[in-house]
């Protein structure tokens, strides 16, 4: 073995040991958070709730779990069975998640029939404001309208809805949690999501910085990058299952979160161009994996996280590059923020927390 090869092997061992130590420390800190948080003591309401799923399992199952922790009886169903089960079960509340994508054309009339039985109805919109052209026709059929987007409250009231409330989304902690990631899932920088135009513009500017890093970008449309070939080996042009996303989040040193544009004729149904002021569910999901998140800014972010303490933010590409460079070189600061983000998420941003507020409003 020549001297150059020996030095290379020695350096490789040092890097491997250092990486293993970093990930081990991260998991130890995350496990300490999970072990020391006090158990939830949420009130259990005497109510029977029929929950209509939207078909996105990570959120649906999180809400089911939250309902089981906050009401006495919970039943779940898909939209085609809603009317029949409402007649059979006579619940105190029929709660519909989102009301888009998987519902039949006669869904609104079924909601009207449920209301005629004297059963309360509520819908919780999770995709606002991106599909408000469609939700505008659904919302007036419900007794209570909940939206995760603060800018849409006035919009639904203008549609004639009497009970409209801002209710942020949350995280399914049984799915999104810290994992000990295998080397194949480890990266310096990770982004999972489709390459919408504003994201393409941002990553075009980030490319020179990212080419020398271990990067994972996953989702459709990323072939539109102007320098796609330079990052091609780091890009998966496909949808990543939720279980895989959790592994990639857990294995990343930094996860970037970029909200999509609110107006886009190709990808959105928001012809009124209602603004996006509220954080997306990915904000909670990344934080729940015990990973440093750097996100663009939304108006309500400060209500849920504190930049520089339990999350980090960026204003533009230059700011993002500067902060990624800093945190990749400062392990202790990166892990400190990530672990605080995990603690705050598990303590404050579960679906059970949100559903207590929902039930208080519906059964006031």
N, C-alpha and C positions, 0 to 999 in steps of 0.2 A: 504494500500500500504506500503510495507516494505521499509526501507531506501535504499537498493541496487537498487530496481526497480525505486525509485524516482530519484536517482542519474543518472541511465541509461537514463531515460526519459529526464532529464535536459541536459545531454550531447548530446543526439540525437537532441534536439531542437537547441542547440548551433551550432552543425555541420550543421544542415539544414539551419539555418540563415546565417552562414558563406558562405556556398556553394551558396545560393541564392544571397548573396551580391556580391560574386565574379563574377557570371554570369551576374548580373545586371550591374556591372561596366564595364565588357567587352563589353556588348551590347551598353552601353552608349558611350563608346570610339569609337566603330566601327561606330555607327550612326553619331558621330561627324565627323569622317573622310569622310564618304560618303556625308555628307551635306556640307562640306567646300571645297571639291575638285572643282576646276574651271571646267566649262563645256568644253567638247572637241571642238576644232576648227580645225578639219582636213579638208584638201582641198577636194573638190568634183570633181572627174575627169569625163570629158565628154566621157564616154565609156559604151558600152553594154556588159555585162558579163553573160555567161551561166555557172553556177556552177553545177558540177556533184558531188553529195553527196557520202559519203563512207558508210553510214548506221550506223554511231556512232553519235547519235543525239546531244550529248553535244558539240562536236566539230563542226559538220555540222551546227547547229543552230548558234553557235558563229561566224562562218565564214559568214553565210548569214547576220547576224546582222552587221558584220564588213563591208561587201560589200555594204550594204544599206547606210552605213555612208560614204563611200569613192568613189562610182561610181554612175553615173546617173541612169542606168537601170540594174536590176539584175533579172535573171531567174534561176530557179533551176530545176533539173531533176535527175533521176536515170540513170545509165549507159546504159541500153537498149534503152533509148530514146535519147541518145546523138546525134547520127548522124541525126536523123529526125529533131530534134529541131535546130541543127546547120544549116541545110538547110533552115528551115522556118524562123528563127530569124536573121540569118546572124550577129552573135555577133562579137564584136572586139576581144573577147578572150573567149576560152573555158578553164575553170579552173577545173581540176580533183583533188579530194582529195584522196590521197593515192593509188588508182588504184588496191587495193587488195580486196579479200574476196567476194565482191558482183558483180564483173564485169564478163561478159560473156567471153568465150574463144576467140571470134573474136574482143574483145575490141581493141587490137593494130591496126588492119586493119581499124577500124572505125576512130581511131585517124588520121591515114594516109589520109583517105578520107576527114576529116575535114581540114587538112592542105592543101590538094589539092584545096580546095575552097578559099584559101587565108586567112583563119582564123588562128590567133595565137592560139597555144595550150600550156598549162602549167600543170604540175603535181606537187603536194606538198606532199612529202612522210613524213608520220607521225610515222612510225614504224621502221625507220632505227636505228641500222644496223641489226635488228633481222630477217628480211625477205629479205635480199639483194640477195639471190639466185633467188628470184622471181622478185624483182624490177629491176634487171640487164637487164632483157629481155623487160621490159616496157619502161624504161627511154629513150632509143634512138629514140622512136617514137614521142617524144615531142620536141617542139621548146625550151621550158624553163623547166628546172628541178630545183625544190626547195626541199631542205631536211632540216629537223630540226637537223640532226646529222652532226656536223662539220667534223667528220672523213670521211664522205662519199662523200664529194665534189670531192676530187681527184679520188675516185673510179669511179664516174659517168663520169668524164672527160676521164678516161682511156677507158670507154665503147664507147667513140666517141661522147658524148654529148657536144655541143659547148657552151651552156649557162647553167651553173650549179651554183647555189647560195645557200649559207647557210642562211636559214630563220627559226628562232626558232618558236616554237608553242606559244600558249598564252592561255587565259582563257575566257570562256563564262561567263561574269559577271551577266547575267540574271539567270543563274543556280547556279553558285558557289558564294555564298554571305553569310554574317554573319546572323545566325538565333538565335532566343531565343530557345534553345533546351529544350525539356521536360526532366524530370529526367531519363526516360528510355534510353535516348541517351547520357547521360553524362558518362564520364570516366576520369581516370587519364591519361591513355595511350591508343592510338588507332592506329591500322594499318589495312588498307584495301587493299587487293591484294592477288594474288595467292601465295601459299607457294613454290616458286621455290627453288632449292637447296641452293643457297647462303642465302636466307632468312630463311630457316629452320636452317641452321648452326648458323646464328646469334641469332635466337630466342631460340635455345637450350641453348645458353649461357646466355640469358636474363631471362630465366624461373625462377630461384631462386629469382631474384629481383621482377619479376612481380606477383608472386603468392600472395603477400600481398597487391596488388593494385587492383583498379577497372580497368579492362582491357577489350578492345574490339578488337578482331582479326577476320576478316571476309574474306572469300575466299576459294577456293578449295585447296586441298593437305595438309592442316595443320594437318591432322591425322598422318602425318609422323614425327611430333615432338617426340623426344625421351622421353619426359616427358608429353605427350599429356594429360594424365589423370589429371595432376596437374592444367592445364589451360582449361580443357574441358568446364567448365561452362562459360568461357569467349570467346569461339570460335564459330563463325557461319560458318559452312562448306557449304557455298553457295555464289553465286554472289549476291551482294547488289546493288539494283537499284540506279541510280545516285542521285535521290531525297533523298533516305535514307542516302547515303554517306555524302551528305551535312549536314544532321542533326547530324550524328556521328562526323564529323569534327568540327562542331560548338559546340558540347557538350563536346569535349575532351579538357583536359588541354594541352596535348602534342600529336601531330600526328607524327609518324615516317614515313619517306620516304626512301625506300631501292630500288635502281635500280636493275633490273635483270641482270644476267650474259649475256654477249654478245654471248658466244658460249655454246650451249647445244643441243646435237643431238636429244633430245626428244622434246623440246619446241620451238626451233628456227630453222630458215632456213638461217644460216649464215656460210656456210662451209668455207669461206675465213677467218673467225674469225676477221672481221673488228671490231675495238675497239669502245666502247661507251664513247664518250667524253662529250656529251651534256645532259642537264637535261631533265627529262620527263615532260609531261604536268601536272602530279600530283603535281609537285612543285608549279606551278602557282595556281592550283585549291585549294590546302590546304591553301596557303597564302591568297587567296581571301575570305576565310571563317573567317579570323580574328583569327586564331589559331596558337599557337607556333608550328613551324615545325622544327624537327631535321632530317636532311638528310645526307646521305653519300655524298662524294665529287665527283663532275664532273668538268672537265676542264673549262667549260664556266660558271660555277655558279657565279663567281665573276663579270661577265658582267651584271648580272641581280639582284643579291642580295649581301648584305654584311654580312658575318657571324658575329654574335655577335651584329649586329645592327637591321636587319630586317628578319633574319633567323638564325638558328643554325645548325652546322654540327658535325659529329662524324667520327672518324677514325677507331674504332674497338669497340667491345662489351664493354670493360672496360670503354672506353671514353664515350660511350653512357649511360651506367649506371650512371656514375658520373654526367653527365649533366642532365639526367632525375631527379636524386635525388636532384640536386641543384634547378632546376626550379620548381619542385613540392613543394619545401620548400620556394620559393621566388616568391610570387605572383606578386609583382610589376614588377620585371625584366621580368617575363614571359609575362605579358600583354603588357609591353612596346615594346618588340620585335615583338609580334604578331600584334599589331596595326600598327607599322611601316611597317611590311610586307604587310599588307592589303593596306596601302596608296600607296606603291611603285607599287604593282601589278595593282591596278585600274588606276594609273597614266601612267604606262609605258608598261604593258604587256597584253593589250587587242588585240583581233584579228584585230580591226580597225587599231591599230598602225602597225601591221605586214603587213597588206594589202596595206597600203600606200607605203611601201618599195617595195612590190611585183609589184605594178602597175608602180612605177617609173622605175623599171628595164625592165618590159615588154614593156612599151611605151616610153622608152628613145629615 
